[in-house]
Amino acid sequence: MDTGHWESDNLLTDVLKNFFLQVPFKCFHEKLKEYTIREINVLFPSTFFHEINQKYPLKKSYQVSFLKTILQELEGRNEDVDEKVYHYYLKLLEQPESETHYIHYMISEDQFITVLQNTSTISDGTTGLSVWQVFVFFQAGKMLADYCLKNIHSFEKQNVLELGCGVGLTGLAVIFACKPSSYCFTDIHEKVLNYLESNIKLNVAITRCLTEANISYFESSDVETKISIINLPWENVDSNLTDSIKPDIILAADVVYDTTLFHPFCRAVNEFVRRNKEVRILIACTVRNSLTLEEFCLVLHQYNLVEKEIEAVTTWNSSFNDKCQVKIFSILPVPTSKYA
């Protein structure tokens, strides 16, 4: 990465993280005016022409919007623009929007988690095909992954299970950066699970896949973590899983948006608490409506569970979006009498 023309290499890294995750560029458009011409020109090879975007491109409309904004800024300063950039822009305009596209979670300068997702936010009756990176909403899964990567040692050699994993961004980041003993992805929508399996194979060198009942197991040559996928309805955790599945850590992101799911989710959590009294439960919630979050907490209390907010990892993009926020909670069992 050529960062020689940036006053802050950390700032460039934050810009790249936002770009590859498709954070709406309008969220930090005003910052562009503060960049020098040299800094702006560094963006082209580091984003659009980066090998990962060339091989696994971001959403066409996102790239067009991002690039158009940069070109307008340069033209407004009467600066010449490389013909290669204009050519790329015109080529994008001619392309139809694909049904699918990629996003990339940047673990380090040279390591990305690449996720294929549906271009529509909601497809086939589910929201799980997108990573909820839509305009005003932060993606809670991304923030949860950030938190895990800031607390790597808490996940090393642990058995982790994710409820409602979607297309797999959080889990793949944890597998590569935190090296848990096992990671179990769970969801229920068939198309989501198909995308998830494709994303696992896109990022992990799978040498063998074995399916037993509703569980698929994957062996890999490049990660030691034992990976599995389970089609898991929250209403029937006890009948869908053998008692041998006792996670040390449960993760969940973007599960607090549909009130009809609150009771099934809490019953699932309680089943895992029954199996392992020491299980740790972490939930990342995008706060779209404070009343919905309050209702979720009340339902938690009905199941003798209590939420404790923990400090989320703040990222550069968070200051550019005041229409929502992400909260991360630790969910803990409490004595039955407390909420009786």
PLY file of the C-alpha trace (Angstrom):
ply
format ascii 1.0
element vertex 340
property float x
property float y
property float z
element edge 339
property int vertex1
property int vertex2
end_header
0.00 0.00 0.00
1.48 3.35 -1.03
0.75 5.61 1.91
3.62 8.01 1.46
1.40 10.94 0.47
-1.01 10.70 3.39
-0.51 12.69 6.57
-1.95 9.77 8.50
-1.55 6.19 7.37
-4.24 5.26 9.90
-6.66 7.62 8.18
-6.02 5.99 4.81
-6.52 2.56 6.36
-9.87 3.70 7.74
-10.91 5.05 4.34
-10.02 1.72 2.73
-11.90 -0.28 5.38
-14.99 1.82 4.71
-14.65 1.49 0.94
-14.27 -2.28 0.90
-17.25 -2.67 3.25
-19.32 -0.32 1.05
-20.00 2.21 3.77
-21.93 4.93 1.90
-19.42 7.48 0.71
-21.83 10.31 1.39
-21.36 9.53 5.09
-17.87 11.03 4.91
-18.10 13.10 1.73
-17.19 16.35 3.51
-13.88 14.84 4.66
-12.83 14.61 1.01
-12.45 18.39 0.88
-9.72 18.14 3.50
-7.57 15.74 1.44
-4.67 16.97 -0.61
-4.50 16.15 -4.32
-1.77 13.61 -3.64
-3.89 11.93 -0.99
-6.88 11.73 -3.32
-4.75 10.23 -6.09
-3.55 7.51 -3.70
-7.19 6.41 -3.37
-7.39 5.17 -6.97
-4.78 2.36 -6.82
-5.74 1.56 -3.22
-9.45 1.13 -3.89
-10.86 0.78 -7.42
-7.69 -0.67 -8.92
-6.81 -2.81 -5.92
-6.41 -6.41 -7.04
-9.14 -7.65 -4.72
-11.71 -5.24 -6.20
-10.63 -6.19 -9.70
-11.07 -9.89 -8.93
-14.11 -9.65 -6.62
-15.79 -6.31 -7.41
-17.94 -4.26 -5.10
-21.47 -3.29 -6.07
-21.43 -1.39 -9.36
-23.66 1.47 -8.16
-21.50 1.93 -5.07
-18.32 2.22 -7.11
-20.01 4.68 -9.50
-21.18 6.88 -6.63
-17.80 6.78 -4.89
-15.84 7.48 -8.07
-18.20 10.22 -9.27
-17.75 12.07 -5.98
-13.97 11.93 -6.23
-13.96 13.05 -9.87
-16.24 16.00 -9.06
-13.91 17.04 -6.25
-10.87 16.92 -8.54
-12.66 18.75 -11.35
-13.81 21.38 -8.86
-10.15 22.03 -8.08
-9.33 22.19 -11.81
-7.08 19.17 -11.47
-6.25 16.79 -14.31
-7.47 13.23 -13.89
-5.66 10.17 -15.21
-7.36 8.86 -18.37
-7.29 5.39 -16.85
-9.66 6.59 -14.13
-12.14 8.09 -16.63
-11.99 4.92 -18.68
-12.79 2.83 -15.63
-15.68 5.14 -14.71
-17.23 4.97 -18.18
-16.80 1.20 -18.23
-18.68 0.96 -14.92
-21.53 3.08 -16.26
-21.99 0.71 -19.18
-22.23 -2.38 -16.98
-25.59 -3.67 -15.71
-26.01 -4.06 -11.97
-25.26 -7.65 -11.05
-27.61 -9.72 -8.90
-24.70 -10.34 -6.56
-21.55 -8.50 -5.54
-18.72 -8.76 -3.03
-17.67 -6.86 0.06
-14.35 -7.23 1.88
-13.62 -7.02 5.58
-10.07 -5.75 5.97
-8.25 -7.62 8.75
-4.86 -6.17 7.86
-3.18 -4.39 4.97
-2.83 -7.61 3.02
-5.58 -9.83 4.48
-9.27 -9.59 3.64
-12.37 -11.63 4.31
-14.33 -11.68 1.06
-18.08 -12.14 1.19
-20.48 -12.69 -1.69
-23.91 -11.25 -1.05
-27.14 -10.46 -2.81
-27.38 -6.95 -4.22
-30.91 -6.58 -2.85
-31.21 -5.96 0.88
-34.16 -8.32 1.12
-34.38 -11.30 -1.20
-36.55 -14.37 -1.12
-38.16 -13.25 2.11
-34.96 -12.93 4.14
-32.56 -10.16 5.13
-29.69 -12.58 5.63
-28.41 -12.34 2.05
-27.01 -8.88 2.64
-24.62 -7.73 5.33
-27.03 -4.89 6.31
-24.59 -2.26 5.08
-27.42 -0.12 3.70
-27.14 3.68 3.81
-27.96 4.78 7.35
-27.43 1.48 9.15
-24.13 0.16 10.42
-23.71 -3.50 10.02
-23.70 -4.95 13.52
-21.87 -8.04 12.33
-18.96 -5.87 11.21
-18.85 -4.16 14.60
-19.03 -7.50 16.35
-16.11 -8.72 14.23
-14.20 -5.55 15.18
-14.85 -6.28 18.84
-13.68 -9.88 18.50
-10.49 -8.81 16.74
-9.78 -6.39 19.59
-10.20 -9.26 22.06
-8.50 -12.09 20.19
-7.30 -13.96 23.27
-10.86 -14.33 24.56
-11.70 -16.46 21.51
-8.55 -18.50 21.04
-9.15 -22.24 21.44
-12.81 -21.67 22.30
-15.85 -23.37 20.81
-17.91 -20.61 19.20
-21.45 -20.80 17.86
-23.15 -17.99 15.97
-26.92 -17.59 15.92
-28.28 -16.07 12.70
-24.90 -15.93 10.96
-26.16 -14.64 7.60
-23.53 -14.77 4.86
-20.69 -15.37 7.33
-18.65 -12.17 7.65
-18.33 -12.18 11.44
-17.51 -15.87 11.68
-14.90 -15.86 8.95
-13.15 -12.88 10.53
-13.10 -14.64 13.91
-11.82 -17.89 12.38
-8.87 -16.22 10.68
-7.93 -13.68 13.34
-8.90 -15.35 16.63
-8.26 -19.03 15.86
-11.04 -20.67 17.91
-11.06 -24.44 18.31
-14.37 -24.66 16.48
-16.83 -22.30 14.85
-20.40 -23.30 14.20
-22.41 -21.13 11.79
-26.17 -21.40 12.19
-29.09 -19.99 10.22
-32.32 -21.36 8.78
-32.91 -19.93 5.30
-31.74 -22.30 2.57
-30.47 -19.59 0.22
-28.59 -17.89 3.06
-26.92 -21.18 3.92
-25.94 -21.66 0.28
-24.30 -18.22 0.19
-22.63 -18.99 3.51
-21.14 -22.24 2.24
-19.88 -20.46 -0.89
-18.24 -17.78 1.26
-16.54 -20.34 3.46
-15.10 -22.01 0.38
-14.15 -18.62 -1.08
-11.99 -17.79 1.94
-10.94 -21.17 3.32
-9.12 -23.97 1.52
-11.63 -26.76 2.15
-10.23 -30.26 1.72
-13.25 -32.25 2.82
-16.95 -31.72 3.52
-19.13 -34.18 5.44
-22.87 -33.79 6.04
-24.73 -35.63 8.79
-28.43 -34.90 9.32
-28.69 -31.08 9.52
-24.96 -30.44 10.14
-22.22 -29.93 7.53
-18.60 -30.29 8.68
-15.63 -28.79 6.83
-11.97 -29.70 7.03
-9.36 -27.22 5.85
-5.68 -27.15 4.97
-5.12 -23.53 6.01
-7.05 -23.08 9.27
-7.06 -25.31 12.35
-10.55 -24.28 13.42
-13.18 -26.99 12.98
-15.91 -25.40 10.89
-19.53 -26.50 10.72
-22.87 -25.22 9.42
-26.17 -26.07 11.07
-29.68 -25.40 9.82
-30.98 -24.38 13.22
-34.49 -23.11 13.99
-34.31 -21.29 17.30
-37.62 -22.78 18.39
-36.18 -26.29 18.37
-32.56 -26.13 19.51
-33.02 -28.99 21.96
-34.43 -31.36 19.31
-32.10 -30.26 16.48
-28.78 -30.55 18.30
-27.21 -33.34 20.25
-26.15 -32.51 23.81
-22.51 -32.74 22.69
-22.77 -29.28 21.12
-21.90 -27.05 24.07
-20.41 -23.75 22.89
-18.15 -21.72 25.13
-19.17 -18.52 23.33
-22.34 -17.56 21.48
-22.31 -14.66 19.04
-25.26 -12.96 17.37
-25.58 -9.82 15.27
-28.60 -8.00 13.88
-31.13 -10.24 15.60
-32.96 -7.46 17.45
-35.23 -6.08 14.74
-38.22 -8.44 14.58
-40.18 -8.73 17.81
-41.59 -12.12 16.81
-38.07 -13.55 17.07
-37.39 -12.40 20.63
-38.95 -15.35 22.45
-37.49 -18.06 20.15
-34.07 -16.41 20.44
-34.22 -16.32 24.23
-35.35 -19.95 24.40
-32.39 -20.93 22.21
-29.99 -19.01 24.44
-31.42 -20.63 27.55
-30.95 -24.08 26.04
-27.24 -23.36 25.55
-27.00 -21.96 29.07
-28.53 -25.23 30.32
-25.82 -27.15 28.47
-22.96 -24.93 29.63
-23.48 -22.69 32.65
-20.27 -20.82 31.80
-21.21 -19.95 28.21
-20.51 -16.33 27.20
-23.10 -14.62 25.01
-22.34 -11.51 22.94
-24.95 -9.70 20.85
-24.38 -6.72 18.56
-27.51 -4.68 17.90
-28.09 -1.92 15.40
-30.41 0.46 17.23
-33.01 1.33 14.61
-35.75 1.91 17.16
-35.03 2.33 20.87
-38.46 0.95 21.79
-37.68 -2.30 19.98
-34.45 -2.66 21.92
-36.29 -1.95 25.17
-38.84 -4.64 24.36
-36.04 -7.10 23.62
-34.49 -6.40 27.03
-37.85 -6.97 28.72
-38.18 -10.34 26.98
-34.66 -11.24 28.10
-35.72 -10.61 31.69
-38.71 -12.93 31.28
-36.22 -15.71 30.53
-34.01 -14.86 33.51
-31.41 -13.25 31.27
-29.99 -9.79 31.69
-28.10 -7.55 29.30
-24.91 -5.72 30.15
-23.67 -3.21 27.61
-20.00 -3.47 26.86
-17.80 -1.00 25.06
-18.01 -1.38 21.30
-15.01 -0.73 19.12
-15.29 2.75 17.70
-14.30 3.10 14.07
-13.58 6.10 11.89
-16.84 5.80 10.00
-18.98 5.96 13.14
-18.68 9.73 13.39
-20.32 10.12 9.98
-23.56 8.37 10.77
-25.78 9.86 13.45
-28.99 8.08 12.43
-28.22 4.82 14.17
-25.74 3.24 16.47
-24.49 -0.21 17.32
-24.56 -1.51 20.86
-22.82 -4.67 22.00
-24.25 -6.55 24.95
-23.09 -9.41 27.09
-26.12 -11.55 27.97
-25.95 -13.16 31.38
-28.19 -15.62 33.25
-29.50 -14.26 36.56
-31.08 -15.91 39.59
-34.68 -16.90 38.88
-36.00 -14.80 41.72
-34.69 -11.48 40.39
-37.32 -11.07 37.70
-40.03 -13.18 39.30
0 1
1 2
2 3
3 4
4 5
5 6
6 7
7 8
8 9
9 10
10 11
11 12
12 13
13 14
14 15
15 16
16 17
17 18
18 19
19 20
20 21
21 22
22 23
23 24
24 25
25 26
26 27
27 28
28 29
29 30
30 31
31 32
32 33
33 34
34 35
35 36
36 37
37 38
38 39
39 40
40 41
41 42
42 43
43 44
44 45
45 46
46 47
47 48
48 49
49 50
50 51
51 52
52 53
53 54
54 55
55 56
56 57
57 58
58 59
59 60
60 61
61 62
62 63
63 64
64 65
65 66
66 67
67 68
68 69
69 70
70 71
71 72
72 73
73 74
74 75
75 76
76 77
77 78
78 79
79 80
80 81
81 82
82 83
83 84
84 85
85 86
86 87
87 88
88 89
89 90
90 91
91 92
92 93
93 94
94 95
95 96
96 97
97 98
98 99
99 100
100 101
101 102
102 103
103 104
104 105
105 106
106 107
107 108
108 109
109 110
110 111
111 112
112 113
113 114
114 115
115 116
116 117
117 118
118 119
119 120
120 121
121 122
122 123
123 124
124 125
125 126
126 127
127 128
128 129
129 130
130 131
131 132
132 133
133 134
134 135
135 136
136 137
137 138
138 139
139 140
140 141
141 142
142 143
143 144
144 145
145 146
146 147
147 148
148 149
149 150
150 151
151 152
152 153
153 154
154 155
155 156
156 157
157 158
158 159
159 160
160 161
161 162
162 163
163 164
164 165
165 166
166 167
167 168
168 169
169 170
170 171
171 172
172 173
173 174
174 175
175 176
176 177
177 178
178 179
179 180
180 181
181 182
182 183
183 184
184 185
185 186
186 187
187 188
188 189
189 190
190 191
191 192
192 193
193 194
194 195
195 196
196 197
197 198
198 199
199 200
200 201
201 202
202 203
203 204
204 205
205 206
206 207
207 208
208 209
209 210
210 211
211 212
212 213
213 214
214 215
215 216
216 217
217 218
218 219
219 220
220 221
221 222
222 223
223 224
224 225
225 226
226 227
227 228
228 229
229 230
230 231
231 232
232 233
233 234
234 235
235 236
236 237
237 238
238 239
239 240
240 241
241 242
242 243
243 244
244 245
245 246
246 247
247 248
248 249
249 250
250 251
251 252
252 253
253 254
254 255
255 256
256 257
257 258
258 259
259 260
260 261
261 262
262 263
263 264
264 265
265 266
266 267
267 268
268 269
269 270
270 271
271 272
272 273
273 274
274 275
275 276
276 277
277 278
278 279
279 280
280 281
281 282
282 283
283 284
284 285
285 286
286 287
287 288
288 289
289 290
290 291
291 292
292 293
293 294
294 295
295 296
296 297
297 298
298 299
299 300
300 301
301 302
302 303
303 304
304 305
305 306
306 307
307 308
308 309
309 310
310 311
311 312
312 313
313 314
314 315
315 316
316 317
317 318
318 319
319 320
320 321
321 322
322 323
323 324
324 325
325 326
326 327
327 328
328 329
329 330
330 331
331 332
332 333
333 334
334 335
335 336
336 337
337 338
338 339
